[in-house]
Amino acid sequence: MPSQEPAITNQIRRLRFEHGEMTQDQLAKMAGVTRHTIMALEAGKYFPSLLLAFRIARAFGAPVDRVFEFRDTV
Amino acid sequence: MSDSEKWAWWVLGVVLLTVGAYGAFLKFFGHNQATTSVFALLALTAVPASSRRYFRGRTFDEREREIANKAWRAGFSAVWLAFIGLFMTIGFVKGWDATLTVPVWNLEETILWAWVVVLGVEAVTTLILYRGGAHA
């Protein structure tokens, strides 16, 4: 039976702190979105488009799969 | 609070003001063309787009665009349901072969009420999706 857990998790909060305690606002500006969207992403309530995922990964200078992780929950 | 939420609160206020004014006119002047004039208040919904000081306009990123699209669809879905409900009710009450004669201002008012429903449902849906919805 499929799990109800979200299939995509992210390390945005951890990566922000690893990058000099980058604020949500700073990351939002770098990714071209609002701070509310970063908050929703960190809370796992919103899954970004591929474009936004690449933008966030670029802001951290990391590959996408280090920021976002797909979990096969079936 | 995001620009979209500010917009939604403003629009909700305008909708409530319009409905309140309509009720007041209805009570004091009766149901006539003068009552229809209160729908001019709906023009206030254009203020956010023109006021750069207090409303910077709705700046959208992909999540906000998704919320706005859902809210827009919810507004029109509500009107569509009301439209179907109204016609079904008229059909059942008056009979399906009945002929209706309505004044033009009555028809205009129906369209304006539909617009009130679109704006009201859109604003409420926007606030719900921002506050506690899947996109919050």
Backbone of each chain as ProteinMPNN parsed JSONL, in Angstrom:
{"seq_chain_A": "MPSQEPAITNQIRRLRFEHGEMTQDQLAKMAGVTRHTIMALEAGKYFPSLLLAFRIARAFGAPVDRVFEFRDTV", "coords_chain_A": {"N_chain_A": [[0.84, -1.194, 0.0], [0.616, 2.222, -0.872], [2.582, 4.756, 0.741], [1.654, 7.704, 2.675], [3.511, 9.634, 2.897], [5.382, 12.506, 1.783], [6.795, 12.426, -1.476], [8.993, 13.791, -2.266], [11.71, 15.148, -0.684], [13.59, 17.758, 0.964], [16.72, 19.515, 1.504], [16.951, 22.134, 2.18], [16.826, 23.85, 4.432], [18.974, 22.937, 6.02], [21.112, 23.342, 4.255], [21.037, 26.095, 4.005], [21.968, 26.947, 6.475], [24.472, 25.87, 6.387], [25.613, 27.49, 4.547], [26.651, 29.951, 5.613], [24.591, 30.721, 7.33], [22.498, 31.606, 5.695], [19.729, 33.667, 4.987], [16.157, 33.098, 4.647], [15.063, 35.028, 3.062], [17.244, 35.955, 1.575], [17.865, 33.667, 0.083], [15.483, 33.431, -1.296], [15.548, 35.71, -2.926], [17.745, 35.081, -4.518], [16.796, 32.874, -5.847], [14.666, 33.863, -7.146], [12.039, 33.957, -6.164], [9.308, 34.379, -3.762], [9.714, 34.941, -0.193], [7.847, 33.513, 1.194], [7.403, 31.306, -0.387], [9.785, 29.927, -0.144], [9.576, 29.293, 2.543], [7.345, 27.582, 2.446], [8.416, 25.53, 0.925], [10.461, 24.565, 2.596], [8.906, 23.609, 4.632], [7.849, 21.471, 3.451], [5.48, 21.634, 2.127], [5.088, 22.426, -0.379], [5.954, 21.502, -3.649], [8.579, 22.15, -5.776], [8.878, 23.443, -9.188], [10.819, 22.007, -11.859], [12.521, 23.925, -12.858], [12.685, 25.831, -10.773], [13.798, 24.214, -8.823], [16.355, 23.771, -9.891], [17.285, 26.393, -9.817], [17.412, 26.91, -7.079], [19.246, 25.003, -6.312], [21.467, 25.958, -7.666], [21.857, 28.335, -6.316], [22.967, 27.389, -3.991], [25.194, 26.286, -4.986], [25.286, 23.606, -5.503], [24.596, 20.231, -6.646], [21.357, 19.316, -7.963], [20.313, 16.968, -6.856], [21.429, 16.931, -4.385], [20.12, 18.776, -2.984], [17.396, 18.251, -3.299], [15.535, 15.31, -2.773], [14.315, 12.35, -4.07], [12.016, 10.05, -2.934], [11.106, 6.771, -3.257], [8.11, 5.774, -2.409], [6.352, 3.737, -2.675]], "CA_chain_A": [[0.0, 0.0, 0.0], [1.469, 3.404, -0.943], [2.642, 5.599, 1.926], [1.147, 9.055, 2.504], [4.627, 10.557, 3.056], [5.734, 13.186, 0.539], [7.779, 11.681, -2.242], [10.179, 14.625, -2.458], [12.155, 15.873, 0.509], [14.672, 18.68, 0.605], [17.719, 19.863, 2.539], [17.137, 23.586, 2.051], [17.109, 24.477, 5.732], [20.341, 22.574, 6.424], [22.056, 23.99, 3.338], [21.086, 27.539, 4.31], [22.842, 27.14, 7.63], [25.846, 25.546, 5.962], [26.081, 28.601, 3.716], [26.752, 31.172, 6.403], [23.267, 31.064, 7.865], [21.764, 32.368, 4.681], [18.32, 33.836, 5.383], [15.166, 32.689, 3.647], [14.893, 36.157, 2.152], [18.38, 35.958, 0.651], [17.687, 32.542, -0.838], [14.332, 33.76, -2.16], [16.006, 36.671, -3.949], [18.651, 34.381, -5.443], [16.018, 31.916, -6.64], [13.624, 34.596, -7.887], [10.697, 33.676, -5.633], [9.057, 35.096, -2.517], [10.156, 34.236, 1.021], [6.777, 32.577, 1.563], [7.589, 30.069, -1.153], [10.894, 29.204, 0.508], [9.01, 28.739, 3.787], [6.484, 26.445, 2.078], [9.304, 24.451, 0.473], [11.127, 23.995, 3.777], [7.895, 22.887, 5.422], [7.413, 20.311, 2.661], [4.087, 21.819, 1.705], [5.057, 22.763, -1.8], [7.006, 20.878, -4.436], [8.921, 23.139, -6.809], [9.047, 23.015, -10.573], [12.203, 21.626, -12.152], [13.26, 25.177, -13.032], [12.958, 26.403, -9.45], [14.722, 23.292, -8.147], [17.703, 24.065, -10.407], [17.687, 27.725, -9.341], [17.775, 26.799, -5.662], [20.504, 24.242, -6.262], [22.532, 26.859, -8.128], [22.104, 29.297, -5.23], [23.829, 26.713, -3.018], [26.351, 25.739, -5.688], [25.231, 22.157, -5.294], [23.718, 19.553, -7.613], [19.943, 19.26, -7.55], [20.01, 15.796, -6.021], [21.9, 17.144, -3.013], [19.12, 19.646, -2.353], [16.111, 17.552, -3.319], [15.681, 13.86, -2.827], [13.081, 11.633, -4.376], [11.903, 8.764, -2.219], [10.098, 5.878, -3.793], [7.377, 5.392, -1.19], [5.408, 2.636, -2.963]], "C_chain_A": [[0.88, 1.252, 0.0], [1.417, 4.215, 0.347], [2.097, 6.985, 1.619], [2.262, 10.087, 2.632], [4.92, 11.256, 1.733], [6.868, 12.469, -0.169], [9.071, 12.468, -2.426], [10.499, 15.35, -1.158], [13.267, 16.826, 0.087], [15.53, 19.025, 1.813], [17.943, 21.374, 2.575], [17.53, 24.227, 3.38], [18.562, 24.208, 6.164], [21.371, 23.3, 5.556], [22.152, 25.497, 3.59], [22.055, 27.803, 5.462], [24.294, 26.817, 7.297], [26.45, 26.652, 5.099], [25.996, 29.912, 4.498], [25.433, 31.655, 6.951], [22.52, 32.01, 6.931], [20.299, 32.486, 5.104], [17.394, 33.353, 4.261], [14.985, 33.786, 2.6], [16.02, 36.198, 1.117], [18.231, 34.849, -0.389], [16.548, 32.838, -1.826], [14.746, 34.698, -3.281], [16.895, 35.98, -4.986], [17.878, 33.44, -6.371], [14.896, 32.592, -7.434], [12.214, 34.253, -7.457], [10.49, 34.49, -4.359], [9.547, 34.259, -1.323], [9.114, 33.201, 1.457], [6.923, 31.238, 0.834], [8.734, 29.244, -0.568], [10.394, 28.552, 1.801], [8.168, 27.5, 3.484], [7.319, 25.25, 1.636], [9.954, 23.759, 1.675], [10.162, 23.173, 4.619], [7.385, 21.645, 4.681], [5.98, 20.407, 2.19], [3.971, 22.171, 0.227], [6.23, 22.099, -2.498], [7.319, 21.775, -5.63], [8.931, 22.544, -8.214], [10.524, 22.651, -10.766], [13.074, 22.877, -12.253], [13.643, 25.779, -11.68], [13.927, 25.522, -8.677], [16.158, 23.563, -8.592], [18.185, 25.425, -9.908], [18.149, 27.674, -7.892], [19.104, 26.06, -5.519], [21.675, 25.132, -6.68], [22.881, 27.888, -7.043], [23.034, 28.694, -4.167], [25.115, 26.189, -3.665], [26.431, 24.237, -5.543], [24.374, 21.507, -6.384], [22.301, 19.403, -7.06], [19.679, 18.097, -6.59], [20.611, 15.893, -4.63], [20.896, 18.009, -2.243], [17.779, 18.916, -2.233], [16.347, 16.054, -3.466], [14.31, 13.222, -3.11], [13.089, 10.297, -3.642], [10.764, 7.964, -2.811], [9.326, 5.284, -2.615], [6.441, 4.214, -1.419], [5.966, 1.318, -2.453]], "O_chain_A": [[1.811, 1.336, 0.802], [0.363, 4.351, 0.969], [2.071, 7.408, 0.463], [2.01, 11.285, 2.495], [4.729, 10.666, 0.669], [7.791, 11.965, 0.47], [10.121, 11.89, -2.706], [9.665, 16.068, -0.608], [13.814, 16.714, -1.01], [15.131, 18.853, 2.965], [19.018, 21.833, 2.962], [18.451, 25.042, 3.442], [19.275, 25.108, 6.606], [22.373, 23.807, 6.058], [23.211, 26.1, 3.412], [22.847, 28.744, 5.43], [25.221, 27.409, 7.849], [27.669, 26.729, 4.945], [25.338, 30.86, 4.069], [25.184, 32.858, 7.029], [21.995, 33.049, 7.333], [19.699, 31.501, 5.534], [17.794, 33.222, 3.105], [14.782, 33.512, 1.417], [15.78, 36.443, -0.065], [18.442, 35.066, -1.582], [16.64, 32.538, -3.016], [14.355, 34.519, -4.435], [16.805, 36.263, -6.181], [18.254, 33.238, -7.526], [14.26, 31.969, -8.284], [11.293, 34.253, -8.274], [11.39, 35.209, -3.925], [9.762, 33.051, -1.43], [9.452, 32.155, 2.012], [6.605, 30.181, 1.378], [8.658, 28.017, -0.506], [10.742, 27.412, 2.111], [8.266, 26.49, 4.182], [6.982, 24.103, 1.93], [9.989, 22.532, 1.756], [10.542, 22.177, 5.235], [6.592, 20.871, 5.217], [5.341, 19.399, 1.889], [2.875, 22.205, -0.333], [7.358, 22.127, -2.005], [6.426, 22.12, -6.404], [8.986, 21.328, -8.402], [11.365, 22.961, -9.922], [14.217, 22.89, -11.794], [14.786, 26.186, -11.474], [14.784, 26.028, -7.953], [17.073, 23.584, -7.768], [19.367, 25.591, -9.61], [19.139, 28.302, -7.518], [19.963, 26.435, -4.721], [22.755, 25.053, -6.095], [24.042, 28.262, -6.874], [23.796, 29.415, -3.523], [26.012, 25.708, -2.974], [27.519, 23.666, -5.47], [23.521, 22.167, -6.977], [22.089, 19.37, -5.848], [18.917, 18.232, -5.633], [20.345, 15.043, -3.78], [20.837, 17.972, -1.014], [17.121, 18.966, -1.194], [17.238, 15.608, -4.188], [13.307, 13.53, -2.466], [14.045, 9.525, -3.725], [9.619, 8.411, -2.861], [9.825, 4.403, -1.915], [5.804, 3.736, -0.48], [5.324, 0.278, -2.599]]}, "seq_chain_B": "MSDSEKWAWWVLGVVLLTVGAYGAFLKFFGHNQATTSVFALLALTAVPASSRRYFRGRTFDEREREIANKAWRAGFSAVWLAFIGLFMTIGFVKGWDATLTVPVWNLEETILWAWVVVLGVEAVTTLILYRGGAHA", "coords_chain_B": {"N_chain_B": [[2.927, 39.553, 5.082], [1.87, 38.519, 1.923], [1.729, 40.089, -1.375], [-0.408, 39.064, -2.815], [-2.103, 38.159, -0.825], [-2.738, 40.586, 0.407], [-4.104, 41.746, -1.703], [-6.268, 39.964, -1.848], [-7.562, 40.401, 0.639], [-8.295, 43.054, 0.325], [-10.049, 42.908, -1.905], [-11.999, 41.238, -0.844], [-12.983, 42.927, 1.126], [-14.084, 44.965, -0.475], [-16.073, 43.511, -1.775], [-17.712, 42.781, 0.406], [-18.458, 45.341, 1.244], [-19.902, 46.172, -0.982], [-22.022, 44.312, -1.006], [-23.152, 44.946, 1.467], [-23.887, 47.64, 1.051], [-25.707, 47.264, -0.979], [-27.713, 45.879, 0.376], [-28.499, 47.894, 2.183], [-29.476, 49.893, 0.448], [-31.535, 48.449, -0.667], [-33.22, 48.205, 1.489], [-33.916, 50.874, 2.102], [-34.653, 52.142, -0.32], [-35.942, 50.307, -1.856], [-36.369, 47.714, -4.391], [-34.905, 48.547, -7.167], [-33.644, 50.429, -10.052], [-31.84, 52.174, -8.831], [-30.731, 50.724, -6.781], [-29.16, 48.993, -8.181], [-27.052, 50.608, -8.831], [-25.147, 50.522, -6.824], [-23.344, 48.607, -7.432], [-21.322, 49.816, -8.709], [-19.382, 50.209, -6.895], [-17.729, 48.053, -7.103], [-15.72, 48.763, -8.739], [-13.689, 49.59, -7.152], [-12.057, 47.45, -6.804], [-10.054, 47.704, -8.557], [-8.168, 49.303, -7.453], [-5.806, 48.182, -6.105], [-4.147, 47.582, -8.271], [-3.474, 50.044, -9.227], [-2.378, 51.547, -7.206], [0.717, 52.242, -6.191], [1.997, 52.752, -3.875], [0.776, 51.582, -1.596], [-0.06, 49.109, -2.435], [1.879, 46.993, -4.136], [1.143, 45.753, -6.336], [0.326, 42.543, -7.696], [2.822, 40.415, -7.277], [4.039, 37.623, -8.779], [5.322, 34.429, -8.096], [6.079, 31.033, -9.05], [4.594, 29.423, -7.292], [2.7, 31.181, -6.245], [1.38, 31.87, -8.555], [0.186, 29.468, -9.145], [-1.574, 29.259, -6.985], [-3.166, 31.511, -7.502], [-4.312, 30.759, -9.937], [-5.817, 28.533, -9.158], [-7.598, 29.757, -7.394], [-8.945, 31.468, -9.117], [-10.19, 29.628, -10.806], [-11.839, 28.425, -8.913], [-13.574, 30.525, -8.303], [-14.957, 30.913, -10.756], [-16.048, 28.391, -11.032], [-17.833, 28.364, -8.915], [-19.661, 30.295, -9.763], [-20.607, 29.049, -12.026], [-21.899, 26.822, -10.935], [-23.867, 28.166, -9.445], [-25.228, 29.359, -11.533], [-26.222, 27.13, -12.97], [-27.791, 26.064, -10.924], [-29.638, 28.16, -10.568], [-30.99, 28.191, -13.055], [-32.05, 25.626, -13.113], [-33.719, 25.752, -10.909], [-35.517, 27.773, -11.69], [-36.665, 26.456, -13.842], [-37.919, 24.247, -12.61], [-39.657, 25.543, -10.832], [-41.164, 27.462, -12.318], [-41.886, 25.986, -14.45], [-40.968, 24.087, -17.344], [-41.733, 24.938, -19.845], [-42.448, 27.515, -19.57], [-42.703, 31.074, -20.178], [-40.487, 33.68, -19.64], [-40.468, 37.05, -18.566], [-38.321, 39.563, -18.053], [-37.103, 42.624, -16.607], [-34.58, 44.733, -18.099], [-32.648, 45.786, -16.324], [-32.727, 43.936, -14.343], [-31.602, 41.702, -15.478], [-29.045, 42.706, -15.924], [-28.249, 43.047, -13.301], [-28.082, 40.427, -12.449], [-25.827, 39.54, -13.802], [-23.935, 41.193, -12.619], [-24.062, 40.306, -9.979], [-23.04, 37.79, -10.384], [-20.417, 38.455, -10.918], [-19.682, 39.47, -8.46], [-19.764, 37.132, -6.967], [-17.711, 35.67, -8.221], [-15.437, 37.266, -7.599], [-15.567, 37.29, -4.772], [-15.4, 34.527, -4.029], [-12.973, 33.916, -5.205], [-11.214, 35.564, -3.754], [-11.551, 34.568, -1.125], [-10.762, 31.893, -1.48], [-8.103, 32.296, -2.194], [-7.062, 33.324, 0.216], [-7.498, 31.128, 1.901], [-5.882, 29.144, 0.712], [-3.387, 30.288, 1.096], [-3.223, 30.434, 3.862], [-3.878, 27.887, 5.103], [-3.83, 25.891, 3.293], [-2.721, 23.358, 0.924], [-0.638, 24.651, -0.171], [0.427, 26.342, 1.622]], "CA_chain_B": [[1.777, 39.212, 4.222], [2.237, 38.669, 0.514], [0.899, 41.005, -2.165], [-1.641, 38.369, -3.192], [-2.994, 38.16, 0.35], [-3.245, 41.962, 0.546], [-5.105, 41.903, -2.762], [-7.456, 39.176, -1.491], [-8.262, 41.091, 1.726], [-8.896, 44.264, -0.259], [-11.186, 42.508, -2.738], [-13.037, 40.741, 0.062], [-13.573, 44.129, 1.729], [-14.913, 45.627, -1.491], [-17.251, 42.656, -1.987], [-18.589, 42.928, 1.576], [-18.986, 46.706, 1.191], [-20.92, 46.194, -2.041], [-23.193, 43.557, -0.546], [-23.757, 45.738, 2.539], [-24.529, 48.815, 0.455], [-26.877, 46.766, -1.721], [-28.743, 45.6, 1.388], [-28.99, 49.178, 2.713], [-30.291, 50.515, -0.609], [-32.736, 47.634, -0.816], [-34.086, 48.488, 2.625], [-34.408, 52.259, 2.113], [-35.191, 52.604, -1.601], [-36.649, 49.242, -2.564], [-35.615, 47.024, -5.432], [-35.042, 49.248, -8.452], [-32.376, 50.736, -10.732], [-30.919, 52.849, -7.898], [-30.033, 49.671, -6.038], [-28.138, 48.436, -9.071], [-25.914, 51.526, -8.933], [-24.107, 50.244, -5.819], [-22.333, 47.708, -8.006], [-20.193, 50.647, -9.145], [-18.335, 50.064, -5.872], [-16.817, 46.981, -7.516], [-14.575, 49.392, -9.421], [-12.611, 49.726, -6.155], [-11.136, 46.302, -6.896], [-8.948, 48.1, -9.445], [-7.221, 50.135, -6.702], [-4.491, 47.573, -5.893], [-3.319, 47.615, -9.477], [-3.079, 51.413, -9.558], [-1.696, 52.178, -6.083], [2.054, 51.663, -6.043], [2.515, 52.993, -2.526], [0.251, 50.637, -0.614], [-0.109, 47.775, -3.044], [2.86, 47.0, -5.22], [0.662, 44.889, -7.414], [0.519, 41.145, -7.325], [4.015, 39.829, -7.884], [3.826, 36.181, -8.754], [6.283, 33.398, -8.459], [5.326, 29.889, -9.58], [3.619, 28.947, -6.303], [1.608, 32.153, -6.171], [0.613, 31.763, -9.803], [-0.632, 28.256, -8.991], [-2.66, 29.617, -6.063], [-4.058, 32.443, -8.198], [-5.08, 29.998, -10.939], [-6.814, 27.714, -8.445], [-8.618, 30.663, -6.856], [-9.712, 31.937, -10.27], [-11.054, 28.504, -11.218], [-12.858, 28.237, -7.862], [-14.553, 31.599, -8.482], [-15.821, 30.648, -11.906], [-16.806, 27.161, -10.752], [-18.948, 28.746, -8.039], [-20.659, 30.98, -10.589], [-21.217, 28.059, -12.909], [-22.831, 26.052, -10.107], [-24.998, 29.048, -9.139], [-25.925, 29.531, -12.803], [-26.974, 25.896, -13.214], [-28.8, 25.989, -9.867], [-30.673, 29.154, -10.849], [-31.807, 27.77, -14.198], [-32.805, 24.432, -12.727], [-34.779, 26.201, -9.998], [-36.531, 28.459, -12.502], [-37.353, 25.425, -14.629], [-38.807, 23.446, -11.768], [-40.678, 26.381, -10.199], [-42.035, 28.103, -13.316], [-42.239, 25.027, -15.502], [-39.942, 24.119, -18.389], [-42.257, 25.588, -21.053], [-42.902, 28.867, -19.227], [-42.009, 32.208, -20.792], [-40.132, 34.663, -18.624], [-40.239, 38.432, -18.981], [-37.589, 40.256, -16.982], [-36.561, 43.919, -17.014], [-33.162, 44.7, -18.47], [-31.795, 46.018, -15.15], [-32.699, 42.687, -13.588], [-30.612, 40.863, -16.159], [-27.728, 43.306, -15.636], [-27.933, 42.785, -11.898], [-27.683, 39.017, -12.354], [-24.434, 39.451, -14.251], [-23.109, 41.845, -11.595], [-23.991, 39.379, -8.837], [-22.114, 36.721, -10.767], [-19.069, 38.997, -10.763], [-19.457, 39.535, -7.003], [-19.461, 35.756, -6.523], [-16.366, 35.334, -8.721], [-14.431, 37.982, -6.806], [-15.631, 36.843, -3.377], [-14.87, 33.158, -3.905], [-11.548, 33.969, -5.566], [-10.482, 36.152, -2.627], [-11.583, 33.633, 0.019], [-9.926, 30.737, -1.833], [-6.704, 32.74, -2.108], [-6.679, 33.402, 1.636], [-7.463, 29.765, 2.459], [-4.71, 28.44, 0.196], [-2.195, 30.861, 1.724], [-3.191, 30.199, 5.307], [-3.822, 26.52, 5.6], [-3.967, 24.924, 2.213], [-1.571, 22.532, 0.575], [0.453, 25.501, -0.652], [0.757, 27.337, 2.651]], "C_chain_B": [[2.146, 39.483, 2.759], [1.293, 39.641, -0.2], [-0.441, 40.359, -2.53], [-2.64, 38.335, -2.043], [-3.583, 39.546, 0.577], [-4.358, 42.21, -0.473], [-6.404, 41.195, -2.37], [-8.258, 39.859, -0.379], [-8.971, 42.33, 1.2], [-10.163, 43.91, -1.036], [-12.339, 42.003, -1.867], [-13.752, 41.913, 0.735], [-14.51, 44.837, 0.76], [-16.202, 44.831, -1.718], [-18.24, 42.817, -0.828], [-19.224, 44.318, 1.613], [-20.126, 46.796, 0.168], [-22.199, 45.487, -1.596], [-23.926, 44.325, 0.548], [-24.515, 46.936, 1.997], [-25.792, 48.409, -0.312], [-28.035, 46.509, -0.752], [-29.356, 46.877, 1.929], [-29.899, 49.873, 1.697], [-31.622, 49.784, -0.751], [-33.751, 47.971, 0.281], [-34.725, 49.882, 2.504], [-35.078, 52.693, 0.811], [-35.978, 51.532, -2.357], [-35.794, 48.665, -3.69], [-35.839, 47.713, -6.777], [-33.662, 49.562, -9.032], [-31.346, 51.381, -9.801], [-30.1, 51.824, -7.122], [-28.898, 49.097, -6.885], [-26.887, 49.309, -9.089], [-24.811, 51.215, -7.923], [-23.028, 49.307, -6.367], [-21.148, 48.483, -8.578], [-19.042, 50.564, -8.149], [-17.313, 48.987, -6.254], [-15.591, 47.541, -8.244], [-13.396, 49.573, -8.459], [-11.634, 48.551, -6.202], [-9.944, 46.632, -7.796], [-7.877, 48.888, -8.7], [-5.854, 49.456, -6.506], [-3.577, 47.66, -7.108], [-2.798, 49.022, -9.77], [-2.327, 52.105, -8.426], [-0.333, 51.526, -5.87], [2.582, 51.812, -4.616], [2.056, 51.9, -1.554], [0.123, 49.213, -1.152], [0.867, 47.788, -4.216], [2.371, 46.211, -6.421], [0.96, 43.458, -7.044], [1.746, 40.612, -8.045], [3.92, 38.316, -7.707], [5.11, 35.402, -8.933], [5.444, 32.171, -8.809], [4.266, 29.374, -8.597], [2.419, 29.886, -6.234], [0.741, 32.112, -7.422], [-0.332, 30.552, -9.732], [-1.837, 28.536, -8.085], [-3.674, 30.512, -6.77], [-4.924, 31.705, -9.229], [-6.165, 29.154, -10.276], [-7.952, 28.58, -7.93], [-9.535, 31.159, -7.982], [-10.69, 30.855, -10.735], [-12.168, 28.277, -10.204], [-13.961, 29.277, -8.015], [-15.509, 31.311, -9.624], [-16.616, 29.357, -11.737], [-18.026, 27.475, -9.902], [-20.057, 29.418, -8.84], [-21.374, 29.982, -11.499], [-22.251, 27.222, -12.148], [-24.082, 26.882, -9.791], [-25.879, 29.234, -10.381], [-26.809, 28.312, -13.105], [-28.118, 25.774, -12.204], [-29.965, 26.927, -10.131], [-31.59, 28.683, -11.977], [-32.625, 26.524, -13.894], [-33.985, 24.826, -11.845], [-35.903, 26.876, -10.774], [-37.356, 27.434, -13.286], [-38.354, 24.642, -13.806], [-39.957, 24.275, -11.183], [-41.675, 26.916, -11.22], [-42.557, 27.117, -14.361], [-41.304, 25.202, -16.688], [-40.423, 24.785, -19.676], [-42.71, 27.028, -20.789], [-42.093, 29.928, -19.974], [-41.738, 33.244, -19.707], [-39.972, 36.045, -19.25], [-39.555, 39.146, -17.824], [-37.101, 41.606, -17.485], [-35.059, 43.835, -17.271], [-32.271, 44.869, -17.239], [-31.685, 44.765, -14.281], [-31.652, 41.733, -14.163], [-29.204, 41.369, -15.861], [-27.292, 42.986, -14.206], [-27.473, 41.335, -11.697], [-26.22, 38.849, -12.731], [-23.502, 40.07, -13.2], [-22.989, 40.991, -10.336], [-23.025, 38.234, -9.129], [-20.672, 37.189, -10.57], [-18.702, 39.117, -9.28], [-19.065, 38.149, -6.488], [-18.055, 35.353, -6.971], [-15.301, 35.967, -7.83], [-14.389, 37.484, -5.358], [-15.009, 35.472, -3.197], [-13.375, 33.133, -4.225], [-10.716, 34.496, -4.384], [-10.419, 35.182, -1.448], [-10.685, 32.428, -0.256], [-8.446, 31.092, -1.734], [-6.237, 32.751, -0.654], [-6.567, 32.019, 2.253], [-6.198, 29.037, 2.0], [-3.414, 28.993, 0.794], [-2.08, 30.471, 3.185], [-2.999, 28.727, 5.667], [-3.872, 25.453, 4.53], [-2.679, 24.169, 1.947], [-0.375, 23.382, 0.151], [0.985, 26.442, 0.413], [2.242, 27.313, 3.012]], "O_chain_B": [[2.667, 40.546, 2.42], [0.215, 39.969, 0.297], [-1.476, 41.026, -2.549], [-3.848, 38.463, -2.243], [-4.764, 39.683, 0.896], [-5.397, 42.792, -0.163], [-7.495, 41.742, -2.533], [-9.487, 39.897, -0.436], [-10.105, 42.619, 1.581], [-11.212, 44.528, -0.853], [-13.504, 42.305, -2.125], [-14.972, 41.896, 0.895], [-15.602, 45.26, 1.14], [-17.284, 45.406, -1.838], [-19.443, 42.97, -1.041], [-20.393, 44.458, 1.973], [-21.164, 47.408, 0.419], [-23.305, 45.993, -1.784], [-25.156, 44.363, 0.573], [-25.637, 47.22, 2.418], [-26.802, 49.112, -0.295], [-29.181, 46.87, -1.021], [-30.57, 46.96, 2.118], [-30.964, 50.378, 2.052], [-32.677, 50.393, -0.927], [-34.958, 48.017, 0.046], [-35.916, 50.052, 2.767], [-35.981, 53.528, 0.836], [-36.604, 51.818, -3.378], [-34.654, 49.077, -3.906], [-36.85, 47.481, -7.44], [-32.648, 49.037, -8.573], [-30.142, 51.171, -9.951], [-28.921, 52.039, -6.843], [-27.827, 48.762, -6.378], [-25.787, 48.814, -9.334], [-23.661, 51.599, -8.133], [-21.928, 49.232, -5.819], [-20.108, 47.905, -8.892], [-17.886, 50.81, -8.493], [-16.175, 49.009, -5.786], [-14.561, 46.875, -8.35], [-12.249, 49.694, -8.89], [-10.514, 48.649, -5.699], [-8.943, 45.917, -7.791], [-6.795, 49.123, -9.24], [-4.828, 50.102, -6.722], [-2.362, 47.797, -6.967], [-1.802, 49.183, -10.476], [-1.702, 53.142, -8.649], [-0.25, 50.384, -5.419], [3.493, 51.095, -4.201], [2.856, 51.365, -0.788], [0.192, 48.243, -0.398], [0.676, 48.531, -5.178], [3.097, 46.026, -7.397], [1.775, 43.2, -6.157], [1.726, 40.384, -9.255], [3.741, 37.818, -6.596], [5.899, 35.694, -9.832], [4.217, 32.263, -8.861], [3.186, 28.944, -9.002], [1.272, 29.443, -6.173], [-0.474, 32.295, -7.357], [-1.474, 30.601, -10.189], [-2.959, 28.115, -8.369], [-4.883, 30.307, -6.658], [-6.113, 31.99, -9.373], [-7.289, 29.07, -10.77], [-9.12, 28.2, -8.012], [-10.75, 31.254, -7.808], [-11.856, 31.13, -11.018], [-13.301, 27.973, -10.576], [-15.142, 28.96, -7.875], [-16.724, 31.448, -9.479], [-17.733, 29.243, -12.243], [-19.11, 26.935, -10.125], [-21.239, 29.15, -8.629], [-22.584, 30.066, -11.709], [-23.338, 26.951, -12.657], [-25.204, 26.382, -9.857], [-27.106, 29.261, -10.29], [-27.983, 28.449, -13.449], [-29.248, 25.434, -12.556], [-31.126, 26.561, -9.949], [-32.814, 28.765, -11.869], [-33.756, 26.383, -14.36], [-35.095, 24.316, -12.0], [-37.081, 26.597, -10.555], [-38.579, 27.538, -13.377], [-39.483, 24.4, -14.233], [-41.08, 23.789, -11.05], [-42.886, 26.834, -11.015], [-43.537, 27.384, -15.058], [-40.892, 26.318, -17.006], [-39.604, 25.16, -20.514], [-43.281, 27.678, -21.664], [-40.944, 29.7, -20.35], [-42.635, 33.632, -18.958], [-39.408, 36.184, -20.335], [-40.135, 39.312, -16.752], [-36.726, 41.735, -18.65], [-34.365, 42.976, -16.727], [-31.257, 44.184, -17.112], [-30.693, 44.56, -13.581], [-30.925, 41.059, -13.433], [-28.293, 40.589, -15.583], [-26.125, 42.696, -13.944], [-26.593, 41.057, -10.883], [-25.471, 38.122, -12.078], [-22.423, 39.545, -12.927], [-21.934, 40.959, -9.702], [-22.295, 37.773, -8.251], [-19.816, 36.428, -10.118], [-17.553, 38.894, -8.897], [-18.15, 38.013, -5.676], [-17.298, 34.765, -6.198], [-14.381, 35.292, -7.367], [-13.315, 37.283, -4.792], [-14.18, 35.275, -2.309], [-12.609, 32.411, -3.587], [-9.661, 33.951, -4.059], [-9.362, 34.997, -0.844], [-9.939, 31.991, 0.619], [-7.636, 30.299, -1.254], [-5.158, 32.254, -0.333], [-5.654, 31.756, 3.036], [-5.524, 28.391, 2.802], [-2.45, 28.25, 0.978], [-0.988, 30.209, 3.687], [-2.097, 28.365, 6.422], [-3.946, 24.26, 4.825], [-1.685, 24.325, 2.656], [0.757, 22.901, 0.116], [1.881, 27.245, 0.152], [2.685, 28.087, 3.861]]}, "name": "protein", "num_of_chains": 2, "seq": "MPSQEPAITNQIRRLRFEHGEMTQDQLAKMAGVTRHTIMALEAGKYFPSLLLAFRIARAFGAPVDRVFEFRDTVMSDSEKWAWWVLGVVLLTVGAYGAFLKFFGHNQATTSVFALLALTAVPASSRRYFRGRTFDEREREIANKAWRAGFSAVWLAFIGLFMTIGFVKGWDATLTVPVWNLEETILWAWVVVLGVEAVTTLILYRGGAHA"}
